[in-house]
Amino acid sequence: MKPDENVVVRLKRQLQRARSMGFQVRMEVLEDQQPGWCQIGNSKLLFVDLSQTAAEQLAQLEELLQSASADQQQAA
């Protein structure tokens, strides 16, 4: 991460990272639901709450990708 990058640039980079990890990213208004990720068959889905600010989405995404990486390492 470059210190002069704004939140939107960092968010786009994390979205690219998620897709490179094999996730289909769904940006949706989740209302009362929590953002998260799941695997259905061979498809990995990641849900980001579109009603949140870019900074909140970035924080959610970083947390979700960390969780997914940890789960994949435990499965290996």
C-alpha positions in Angstrom: 0.0 0.0 0.0 1.3 3.4 -0.9 0.7 6.0 1.9 -0.6 8.6 -0.6 -3.4 6.4 -2.1 -6.9 7.3 -1.2 -9.5 4.9 0.2 -11.2 4.3 -3.2 -7.9 3.3 -4.9 -7.1 0.9 -2.0 -10.7 -0.5 -2.1 -10.3 -1.2 -5.8 -7.0 -2.9 -5.2 -8.6 -5.2 -2.5 -11.5 -6.0 -4.8 -8.9 -7.1 -7.5 -7.2 -9.1 -4.8 -10.4 -10.9 -3.9 -11.1 -11.7 -7.5 -7.6 -13.0 -8.0 -8.2 -15.3 -5.0 -11.2 -16.8 -6.9 -14.0 -14.8 -5.3 -17.1 -13.6 -7.1 -17.6 -10.2 -5.4 -21.2 -9.1 -4.8 -21.6 -5.4 -3.9 -25.1 -5.2 -2.5 -27.1 -3.3 0.1 -27.2 -5.9 2.9 -29.7 -4.0 5.1 -29.6 -5.9 8.4 -27.2 -8.6 7.2 -23.5 -8.8 7.9 -21.0 -8.7 5.1 -19.2 -12.1 4.6 -18.1 -14.8 2.3 -19.1 -18.4 1.6 -18.4 -21.2 -0.7 -21.1 -23.0 -2.6 -19.7 -25.9 -4.5 -16.7 -24.6 -6.3 -17.9 -21.0 -6.3 -16.6 -18.6 -3.6 -18.8 -15.6 -3.0 -17.9 -12.5 -1.1 -20.6 -10.0 0.0 -19.7 -6.3 0.6 -22.3 -3.9 2.0 -22.8 -1.2 -0.7 -24.6 1.1 1.8 -21.4 1.6 3.8 -18.8 4.3 3.1 -15.7 3.4 1.0 -13.6 3.3 4.1 -16.0 0.9 5.8 -16.2 -1.3 2.8 -12.4 -1.4 2.7 -12.2 -2.4 6.3 -14.9 -5.1 5.7 -13.0 -6.4 2.7 -9.7 -6.6 4.4 -11.2 -8.5 7.3 -13.1 -10.9 5.0 -10.0 -11.6 2.9 -7.9 -12.2 6.1 -10.6 -14.6 7.3 -10.8 -16.4 4.0 -7.0 -16.8 3.9 -6.9 -18.2 7.4 -9.6 -20.7 6.6 -7.8 -21.8 3.4 -4.6 -22.3 5.4 -6.4 -24.4 8.0 -7.9 -26.5 5.3 -4.5 -27.2 3.6 
